[in-house]
Amino acid sequence: MFFTTNFIPNFKIMKYCFYILLCCIPFFAFSQEDGMNEKLDNVVCKEKARFHSTKIESRNSVFAVEDKNDITYARFNWKIDPAVNYIAGKIDYTITAVTDLDSLVFALDDNLIIDSIIYQQTKLIPVRQTNEVLLALPKLINKNDKINLSFYYQGAPPQIGFGSFIQDQHNQTPVIWTLSEPFGASDWWPCKNDLKDKIDSTDFFITTPLNNKAASNGKLISIDTVGNHLVHHWQHRHPIATYLVAIGVTNYISYSDYLYEGKDTLEILNYVYPESLEDAKIGTKETASMIHLYDSLFVKYGFYNEKYGHAQFGWGGGMEHQTMSFVSDFGFELVAHELGHQWFGDLVTCKSWEDIWLNEGFATYLSGLCYEHLLDGKYWIPFKKLRIQGITDQPDGSVKCTDTTSVNRIFDGRLSYAKGAMILHQLRWILGDEIFFNSLKNYLNDPKLKYAFAKTDDLIRHFEATSGKDLKGYFKDWYEGEGYPSYTIRWQNSNNDLLINVSQTQSHPSVSFFKMILPIKVFKNGKDSLLRLDLNQNNQLFTINISNVDSLQFDPDYWLISRNNILTSSDFVKFDDNLKAFPNPFKDEIEISSNNDLLQSISVYNNLGQLLKDHYTINSTQFVLDMKDYPTGTYALKCVTKNKAYFDKILKIK
């Protein structure tokens, strides 16, 4: 899902607009400063769900009935007039008993009227309470047995703020559209409103007045005229999560683009408002290239045998409805973001709203990959700079959603979207492209996850299996932890070596130290090379065998989430007559003495640049360094006086 600043003119959502616009200001300023076109201005600022409250009601069943069933098939029959906020429907369910089954629970808004519920020619008596329906079955259903259930209902779905079933107008023409994420599906149809059970197979029969088209999931099988109505039949033969079921009804104009991949042809079917047709044709022309890119980087689009496409709707952004994303406009990044969800969010869906970044962080990053590989790469660097700037505008916040009752927290643009995307980008830097993308291919191809649900632990498992690395610490710091690091990097040419000393501070106390491989570009005689410095402790010293370096640049390609970094040429000098370390070589102790300045601090490093010991606030011209417990070998010694910093190597002998 993607939020833009094209707001619906509805007073019910105005209270959100001021906050969202404030969040967008730095993004717009940055884009204009860098000459970015309006495609990049159309980024997600702070996506908020369209649900009527900032608190989501508890989704634990009020009837305390354990979920013991699997919906394997649903046949939807809906009658929709876009000029009227009303739905009349019949849903035929085929349900398999996971264990012995004596009752069923469905979520359904109290505003909707149940006409009847038929189970094997028997009319069931529903018990309704707090937007839920309890159905006691007349007999016990044995494990693995299938039952059929028909649900007849009608009514006016609640029109609540961003809503989940909206009756509106475009260009003075009626339209109805749906957007059910996270829990809005039950506002307009009886369902299992959870992230546990995908419906394996669906058919949608949508009856509308003439001169309307109905958009939905899957493949369009037929449009039949029945009296003064049209019946649109869409068929979907892949598992689908409840919140991804969608319809849109208005006077759409349709057109198709096509992607040819080997022997396969994929229709890209677009349902757009007549007044938007020309803009839509321009905006969707890159979709085929985007699908080809995602196919090549990850796995083949999971719904090739049906379609991909877009349906225009009135919410200010987009929603990744399976096989047919609903979009307000056809901006490059919006199209790329919703398409990315077909892999991350639809093919594999987060198993909990706590893990929403598996949907939104990935889709955000995939839109960035389109900037990297398409449009001549022009907007790739600005995309990354923009995300890092937004993430670090505040010192706290974890990618892991810490309050799944708050739609503001679930769809937090800074954390679930931008930071989620950039912790992936950092991991790509750490692991390298081959391992990174192979890990994601394995994740998407996992038979337990494909067309099903995943947790963050599932993703970590695949990254670890493919890379052979323990990444739990990385995700502990960056997924669960809050904040970001700031680096102070001091460098100096020393004889034939380049000395780089790195220290780090953290913006939030939840992480004591961020281990990271630092990208530092070295410039010498008009040429440059990139260093990968493995920073695993604070105040680490690196000695690189490069002489006479002209300058350094920290993280030139924007791999890292960081801010307020300092890169400076240090004032290290070799020990001289003003500061001596004696004896050198030494056995157990070495004495440091200064002729002119008081010693402030002394630091000892091993030959890997790791800090071994620190002595601060010495405030003396002499200090005896005890090294008797250390093995023989070469060490680096840094001594800081009031006016200078000295560096040299010392040798311990037997």
C-alpha atoms as one frame of an Amber mdcrd trajectory, in Angstrom:
protein
   0.000   0.000   0.000   1.215   3.481  -0.836   0.080   6.894   0.344   0.410
  10.118  -1.635  -0.528  13.694  -0.982  -3.476  13.621  -3.381  -6.144  13.719
  -0.715  -9.836  12.959  -0.992 -11.791  16.174  -0.309 -13.522  14.709   2.724
 -13.671  16.590   6.013 -13.513  13.286   7.912  -9.860  12.830   6.976  -8.724
  16.457   7.301  -7.388  15.792  10.783  -4.805  13.486   9.201  -3.777  15.868
   6.456  -1.943  18.506   8.493   0.217  15.855  10.151   0.946  14.096   6.883
   1.809  17.330   5.085   4.229  18.254   7.846   5.917  14.899   7.373   6.183
  15.508   3.644   7.871  18.927   3.788  11.490  17.673   3.952  10.816  15.209
   1.153   9.461  17.873  -1.175  12.220  20.330  -0.307  14.854  17.732  -1.042
  13.257  16.745  -4.335  12.998  20.316  -5.568  16.542  21.096  -4.519  17.836
  18.230  -6.591  15.605  18.922  -9.566  13.517  15.846  -8.963  10.378  15.624
 -11.063   6.945  15.103  -9.594   7.295  11.313  -9.832   9.652  11.351  -6.878
   7.629  14.030  -5.101   4.857  11.425  -5.148   6.640   9.289  -2.531   5.118
   7.804   0.563   5.414  10.333   3.369   3.547   8.842   6.263   1.102   6.216
   5.207  -1.871   5.865   7.430  -4.587   3.306   7.025  -7.983   4.446   6.010
  -9.679   2.836   8.955 -12.007   5.022  11.000  -9.959   5.005  14.203  -6.324
   5.195  15.164  -6.973   2.146  17.302  -7.965  -1.181  15.816 -10.429  -3.179
  17.814  -9.181  -6.496  19.151  -9.367  -9.263  16.580  -9.579 -12.046  19.101
 -12.999 -13.618  18.651 -15.543 -12.435  21.175 -16.896 -15.980  21.023 -13.528
 -17.498  22.017 -13.929 -20.202  19.367 -10.708 -21.722  18.108 -10.087 -21.395
  14.377 -10.382 -24.977  13.146 -11.241 -24.534   9.475  -9.625 -23.779   6.151
 -11.583 -21.929   3.453 -10.629 -23.650   0.229 -13.070 -21.965  -2.143 -15.350
 -18.915  -2.253 -17.856 -17.928  -4.918 -18.859 -14.279  -4.552 -22.077 -12.915
  -6.053 -22.450  -9.165  -5.518 -24.929  -6.639  -6.826 -23.403  -3.147  -6.903
 -24.771   0.174  -8.104 -21.979   2.762  -7.895 -24.527   5.514  -7.296 -25.739
   3.882  -4.066 -23.852   2.943  -0.924 -25.260  -0.563  -0.778 -24.211  -4.148
  -1.378 -26.363  -7.254  -1.796 -24.488 -10.502  -1.862 -24.368 -14.235  -1.678
 -21.115 -16.016  -0.836 -20.763 -19.764  -1.289 -17.961 -21.194   0.814 -16.267
 -24.574   0.656 -14.620 -25.205   4.015 -12.318 -28.001   5.146 -12.220 -29.031
   8.799  -8.657 -28.774  10.100  -9.744 -30.589  13.263 -13.142 -31.888  14.327
 -15.457 -28.941  13.804 -18.715 -28.006  15.521 -18.961 -24.236  14.884 -17.740
 -21.387  12.682 -17.066 -17.721  13.322 -17.161 -14.996  10.653 -16.424 -11.294
  10.962 -19.184  -9.034   9.621 -20.061  -5.442  10.393 -23.227  -5.029  12.448
 -24.628  -2.607   9.825 -25.048  -5.448   7.342 -28.177  -7.605   7.462 -27.946
 -11.385   7.271 -30.872 -12.712   5.228 -30.006 -16.376   5.692 -27.156 -18.831
   6.075 -27.642 -22.217   4.461 -25.625 -25.284   5.361 -26.455 -28.394   3.312
 -30.059 -27.244   2.828 -30.325 -26.432   6.522 -30.861 -22.849   7.630 -28.498
 -21.920  10.443 -29.374 -19.467  13.183 -26.547 -16.913  13.569 -25.555 -15.409
  16.884 -24.253 -11.853  16.372 -22.084  -9.878  18.732 -19.593  -7.026  18.197
 -19.243  -7.378  14.413 -18.957 -11.158  14.561 -21.204 -14.043  13.642 -21.199
 -17.402  15.440 -22.637 -20.395  13.604 -23.277 -23.621  15.501 -23.230 -26.571
  13.084 -25.984 -29.164  13.402 -23.483 -31.998  13.632 -19.791 -32.523  14.286
 -17.661 -32.311  11.149 -14.756 -34.727  11.138 -11.204 -33.643  10.451 -10.439
 -33.240   6.706 -14.119 -33.368   5.732 -15.483 -30.579   3.537 -18.696 -28.612
   4.009 -20.538 -26.068   1.874 -22.051 -22.907   3.286 -24.050 -20.131   1.579
 -24.186 -16.681   3.144 -26.941 -14.271   1.986 -26.608 -10.675   3.211 -27.183
  -7.024   2.288 -26.892  -3.522   3.631 -25.078  -0.203   3.596 -21.414  -0.635
   4.562 -20.183   2.039   6.976 -18.637   5.102   5.290 -15.883   5.806   7.797
 -13.047   8.156   6.975 -10.657   6.433   4.571 -13.099   3.533   4.718 -13.043
   0.052   3.273 -16.113   0.331   0.997 -16.440   3.820  -0.431 -19.244   5.285
  -2.523 -17.945   8.459  -4.143 -17.718  10.372  -7.426 -15.055  11.128  -9.998
 -15.727  13.864 -12.540 -19.389  13.858 -11.342 -19.663  10.119 -12.077 -20.529
   7.586  -9.326 -17.897   5.089  -8.236 -17.614   2.400  -5.584 -14.265   0.991
  -4.573 -12.874  -1.063  -1.709  -9.684  -0.996   0.316  -9.751  -3.501   3.179
  -6.259  -3.439   4.676  -5.850  -4.127   7.543  -9.264  -5.250   8.868 -11.837
  -3.549   6.650 -13.014  -6.597   4.668 -15.692  -7.395   7.239 -17.217  -3.950
   6.608 -18.587  -5.292   3.334 -18.463  -9.110   3.294 -18.538 -11.960   5.865
 -15.018 -13.317   6.164 -12.242 -14.710   8.306 -10.542 -11.400   8.934  -7.071
 -12.629   9.814  -3.586 -13.419   8.532  -3.902 -17.170   8.982  -5.998 -18.525
   6.131  -5.823 -17.628   2.451  -8.792 -18.628   0.321  -7.339 -21.138  -2.123
  -9.610 -20.390  -5.092 -12.243 -17.749  -5.879 -14.845 -16.710  -8.428 -16.349
 -13.215  -8.456 -19.685 -12.451 -10.140 -20.355  -8.714  -9.932 -23.659  -7.391
 -11.241 -23.718  -3.700 -12.159 -25.964  -1.296 -14.099 -25.174  -0.965 -17.807
 -22.285   1.319 -18.826 -20.225   0.250 -15.818 -17.277  -2.072 -15.511 -16.280
  -4.026 -12.425 -12.603  -4.522 -11.596 -11.485  -7.396  -9.401  -8.889 -10.079
  -8.744  -7.833 -12.747 -11.223  -8.735 -13.251 -14.861 -11.761 -11.756 -16.577
 -13.770 -14.705 -17.870 -16.856 -12.955 -19.224 -19.139  -9.930 -19.186 -22.735
 -10.943 -19.835 -25.752  -8.717 -20.351 -28.745  -9.720 -18.221 -31.653  -7.326
 -18.752 -30.413  -3.840 -17.927 -27.422  -5.150 -15.976 -23.971  -6.514 -16.695
 -22.564  -9.550 -14.905 -18.757  -9.522 -14.693 -17.096 -12.845 -13.952 -13.558
 -12.739 -12.584 -11.808 -15.995 -11.696  -8.762 -16.360  -9.432  -7.054 -19.705
  -8.974  -4.378 -18.729  -6.487  -4.570 -18.369  -2.691  -5.539 -14.867  -1.596
  -5.490 -13.145   1.804  -8.758 -11.656   3.020  -7.619  -8.028   2.877  -6.529
  -8.361  -0.774 -10.009  -9.170  -2.113 -11.261  -6.052  -3.913 -13.819  -4.592
  -6.293 -14.119  -1.274  -8.116 -17.201  -0.263 -10.104 -17.656   2.798 -12.356
 -17.607   3.824 -16.026 -14.063   2.539 -16.482 -12.313   2.581 -19.849  -9.995
  -0.383 -20.263  -6.846  -0.935 -22.282  -4.088  -3.536 -22.176  -0.323  -3.634
 -22.447   1.559  -6.928 -22.747   4.779  -8.454 -21.481   6.337 -11.237 -23.547
   8.635 -13.524 -21.535   9.774 -16.496 -23.593   6.658 -18.483 -24.431   4.562
 -16.634 -21.847   2.444 -13.581 -22.511   1.184 -11.518 -19.585  -1.691  -9.123
 -20.072  -1.381  -5.868 -18.154  -5.031  -4.800 -17.962  -5.846  -1.244 -16.921
  -9.240   0.073 -15.803  -9.077   3.867 -15.664 -11.401   6.842 -15.390 -12.166
   8.282 -18.858 -10.778  11.666 -17.839  -7.465  10.004 -16.871  -6.976   7.837
 -19.957  -4.131   9.736 -21.618  -2.159  10.184 -18.392  -2.703   6.534 -17.528
  -1.334   5.316 -20.858   1.812   7.334 -20.271   2.170   6.210 -16.657   1.626
   2.478 -17.151   3.988   2.065 -20.087   6.887   1.179 -17.755   4.942  -1.611
 -16.010   6.170  -4.354 -18.350   9.795  -3.300 -17.788   9.223  -3.312 -14.029
   7.748  -6.828 -14.093  10.673  -8.028 -16.214  13.076  -6.475 -13.696  11.407
  -8.106 -10.681  11.247 -11.436 -12.533  14.991 -11.280 -13.175  15.970 -10.201
  -9.656  13.598 -12.465  -7.724  11.206 -15.118  -9.043   8.737 -15.124 -11.884
   5.552 -13.157 -11.265   3.310 -15.601  -9.425   0.082 -14.935 -11.341   1.270
 -15.116 -14.972  -1.616 -17.356 -16.050  -4.151 -14.664 -15.108  -3.061 -11.018
 -15.406  -1.568  -7.999 -13.797  -3.186  -4.608 -13.982  -4.439  -1.403 -12.406
  -7.834  -0.053 -11.447  -8.182   3.608 -10.638  -9.805   4.586  -7.359 -10.317
   7.644  -5.185  -7.987   7.121  -2.261  -4.823   9.225  -2.317  -2.309   6.489
  -3.043  -2.427   2.819  -3.975  -3.294  -0.643  -2.711  -1.751  -3.896  -3.895
  -4.919  -5.898  -4.538  -3.773  -9.244  -5.875  -3.309  -9.203  -9.683  -4.905
  -5.730  -9.939  -3.478  -2.875  -7.910  -5.825   0.003  -7.164  -4.140   3.370
  -7.748  -5.157   7.011  -7.563  -2.781   8.012 -10.357  -0.041   6.457 -12.430
   3.176   7.956 -11.080   6.324   5.908 -11.600   7.031   5.159  -7.958   3.413
   4.404  -7.086   3.169   1.903  -9.942   6.506   0.316  -8.965   5.577   0.115
  -5.272   2.210  -1.607  -5.769   3.688  -3.958  -8.344   6.458  -4.901  -5.899
   3.793  -6.046  -3.464   2.738  -8.785  -5.876   5.959 -10.531  -4.782   6.284
  -9.207  -1.230   2.835  -8.927   0.310   0.714 -10.994  -2.083   2.785 -14.016
  -3.152   4.262 -14.088   0.367   2.196 -12.190   2.932   3.190 -11.032   6.398
   1.809 -13.411   9.029   1.299 -10.649  11.566   0.938  -6.877  11.372   4.005
  -6.841  13.606   5.863  -7.949  10.471   4.263  -5.420   8.123   7.716  -4.401
   6.905   7.852  -7.718   5.011   5.191  -6.103   2.830   5.872  -2.367   2.965
   9.627  -2.232   3.485  10.136  -4.573   0.544   7.718  -2.763  -1.779   9.462
   0.518  -0.935  12.841  -1.025  -1.720  11.590  -2.553  -4.961  10.434   0.860
  -6.141  13.984   1.993  -5.412  15.345  -0.879  -7.503  13.287   0.469 -10.393
  15.054   3.796  -9.943  18.376   1.939  -9.891  17.792  -0.085 -13.066  15.320
   2.011 -15.067  15.154   5.691 -16.113  18.949   5.550 -16.626  19.430   5.295
 -12.860  18.893   9.040 -12.562  16.848   8.957  -9.355  18.549   6.087  -7.500
  20.883   8.228  -5.384  18.165  10.787  -4.551  15.819   7.933  -3.601  18.335
   6.613  -1.048  19.253  10.049   0.295  15.578  10.845   0.734  14.883   7.663
   2.703  17.915   8.033   4.971  17.030  11.646   5.669  13.479  10.702   6.629
  14.567   7.800   8.845  17.102   9.857  10.783  14.902  12.911  11.246  13.941
  11.296  14.563  16.300   9.470  16.937  14.098   6.470  17.760  11.741   3.891
  16.272  12.051   0.217  15.332  11.097  -1.510  12.104   9.299  -4.134  14.169
   5.759  -2.858  14.678   5.428  -2.403  18.422   1.695  -1.629  18.507  -0.488
  -3.654  16.143  -3.648  -1.992  17.464  -2.602   1.340  15.949  -2.937   1.862
  12.215  -0.632   4.875  12.555   2.084   2.590  13.886   1.452  -0.277  11.464
   1.657   2.027   8.444   4.385   4.310   9.739   6.100   5.647   6.619   9.389
   6.337   8.399   9.692   2.905  10.040   7.642   0.222   8.260   8.404   1.686
   4.832  11.616   3.719   4.655  13.644   2.090   7.433  12.368  -1.328   6.407
  13.639  -0.665   2.895  17.009   0.658   3.986  17.849  -2.151   6.407  17.454
  -4.394   3.362  19.760  -2.108   1.407  22.387  -2.268   4.179  22.140  -6.055
   4.214  22.691  -6.097   0.469  25.900  -4.117   1.037  27.061  -6.508   3.765
  26.292  -9.730   1.872  26.837  -8.662  -1.723  24.330  -8.792  -4.569  24.600
 -12.496  -5.373  23.915 -13.721  -1.846  21.325 -11.021  -1.161  19.159 -11.726
  -4.198  19.609 -15.507  -3.990  18.399 -15.342  -0.385  15.251 -13.555  -1.499
  14.686 -16.019  -4.337  14.889 -18.862  -1.823  12.510 -17.028   0.516   9.916
 -16.513  -2.223  10.283 -20.081  -3.500   9.982 -21.684  -0.063   6.982 -24.038
  -0.456   5.906 -23.269   3.115   5.813 -19.529   2.376   4.902 -19.210  -1.305
   1.218 -18.288  -1.654   1.140 -18.324   2.148   2.313 -16.276   5.142   5.747
 -15.464   6.608   7.300 -13.999   9.733  10.555 -12.070   9.962  12.233 -15.177
  11.369  11.489 -16.952   8.076  13.312 -14.229   6.170  16.276 -14.342   8.562
  16.427 -18.119   8.190  16.826 -17.824   4.425  19.420 -15.073   4.607  21.455
 -17.151   7.074  21.119 -20.377   5.092  22.219 -18.750   1.846  25.019 -16.621
   3.286  26.313 -19.014   5.937  26.393 -16.055   8.336  24.750 -15.532  11.704
  22.586 -12.476  11.125  20.574 -12.521  14.334  22.670  -9.691  15.755  22.064
  -7.558  12.674  18.302  -7.980  12.905  18.388  -7.516  16.667  19.996  -4.113
  16.157  18.238  -2.962  13.010  14.824  -4.666  13.045  14.101  -4.681  16.778
  16.463  -1.944  17.932  15.835   1.749  17.546  17.807   4.644  16.177  20.937
   4.866  14.067  24.706   5.435  14.437  26.791   8.549  13.854  30.429   8.036
  12.887  33.536  10.102  13.574  36.257   9.063  11.139  39.785  10.449  11.472
  42.446   9.553   8.939  46.133  10.240   8.385  48.921   9.217   6.031  51.697
   7.546   8.024  54.790   6.463   6.097  53.446   3.812   3.687  50.166   3.314
   5.537  46.784   4.958   5.735  45.526   5.169   9.316  41.760   5.389   9.892
  40.308   5.687  13.387  36.514   5.194  13.702  34.298   5.925  16.669  30.520
   5.700  16.862  27.681   7.175  18.891  24.088   5.925  18.859  20.924   8.014
  18.678  18.966   5.682  20.996  20.035   3.603  24.010  18.316   0.413  22.768
  21.451  -0.394  20.759  24.816  -0.077  22.488  26.832  -0.450  19.290  25.982
  -1.017  15.615  28.455  -3.430  14.025  28.836  -2.521  10.381  31.040  -2.814
   7.323  31.862   0.780   6.442  32.232   1.880   2.805  35.044   4.409   2.474
  36.288   5.635  -0.887  39.986   6.487  -1.126  41.236   9.052  -3.667  44.855
   9.052  -4.827  46.455  10.580  -7.918  43.124  11.025  -9.695  42.033   7.439
  -9.079  39.759   5.976  -6.431  39.137   2.655  -4.714  36.527   1.500  -2.208
  37.467   0.113   1.198  35.243  -2.194   3.267  36.142  -1.610   6.917  34.687
  -4.188   9.312  33.795  -2.071  12.328  33.077  -4.410  15.231  33.917  -2.231
  18.212  34.094   1.413  19.105  37.200   3.542  18.610  38.640   1.021  16.150
  41.886   1.759  14.308  42.516   0.495  10.779  45.947   0.373   9.183  45.774
   0.039   5.390  48.843  -0.388   3.231  48.196   2.609   0.983  50.562   5.580
   0.863  50.054   9.266   0.143  46.249   9.313   0.011  44.738  12.603  -1.157
  41.289  12.373   0.442  38.535  10.041   1.683  34.762   9.941   1.213  32.440
   8.130   3.620  29.573   6.056   2.200  29.477   7.773  -1.206  26.742   5.468
  -2.549  24.407   5.796   0.462  24.425   2.216   1.716  24.118   3.033   5.407
  21.501   4.484   7.719  23.497   7.145   9.572  23.571  10.871  10.219  25.786
  13.622  11.630  28.935  11.871  10.476  32.326  13.562  10.746  35.187  12.757
   8.379  38.387  14.623   9.056  42.091  14.338   8.437  43.527  13.762  11.891
  46.581  15.405  13.363  48.416  12.151  14.158  52.192  12.466  14.117  54.832
   9.854  14.810  56.500   9.762  18.194  59.267  12.330  18.291  61.455  14.169
  20.788  58.354  15.662  22.394  56.755  12.295  23.082  58.624   9.059  23.581
  57.737   5.448  24.325  60.599   3.574  25.969  61.818   0.879  25.672  60.597
  -0.192  22.261  60.770  -3.193  21.806  59.635  -3.902  25.380  58.874  -6.944
  27.536  56.227  -6.152  30.161  55.938  -2.394  30.518  56.476   0.603  28.322
  56.765   4.165  29.608  55.230   7.065  27.696  56.604  10.496  28.469  55.841
  13.930  27.095  58.220  16.875  27.295  55.742  19.694  26.792  52.070  18.618
  26.962  50.048  16.732  29.521  48.987  13.279  28.347  45.194  13.117  27.973
  44.589   9.563  26.789  46.422   6.422  25.668  44.890   3.679  23.504  46.333
   0.311  22.473  45.182  -1.624  19.367  46.036  -5.054  18.023  47.143  -5.627
  14.426  43.484  -5.967  13.366  42.785  -2.455  14.541  40.717  -3.635  17.502
  40.890  -1.545  20.642  42.469  -3.500  23.510  42.640  -0.935  26.272  41.927
   2.729  26.878  43.306   5.092  29.507  41.596   8.473  29.807  42.107  11.675
  31.806  45.722  10.908  32.637  46.706  14.577  33.081  50.382  13.801  33.557
  53.536  14.013  31.491  54.367  10.359  32.228  52.465   7.086  32.186  53.593
   3.474  32.568  51.628   1.102  30.363  51.332  -2.419  31.786  51.350  -4.996
  28.956  52.653  -8.069  30.794  49.415 -10.039  30.261  49.481  -9.505  26.506
  51.160 -11.888  24.035  54.254 -10.926  22.109  53.716  -9.127  18.844  53.170
  -5.746  17.235  50.657  -3.253  18.634  49.506   0.203  17.654  49.746   2.942
  20.266  47.774   6.183  20.103  48.654   8.939  22.558  46.695  12.183  22.758
  48.105  15.259  24.470  46.519  18.645  24.911  47.791  19.875  21.547  48.571
  16.811  19.433  47.681  13.196  18.724  50.560  10.747  18.257  50.548   7.345
  16.636  53.228   4.670  16.298  53.825   0.936  16.440  55.305  -0.820  19.461
  56.722  -4.329  19.695  56.452  -6.683  22.662  59.148  -9.358  22.948  59.830
 -12.229  25.331
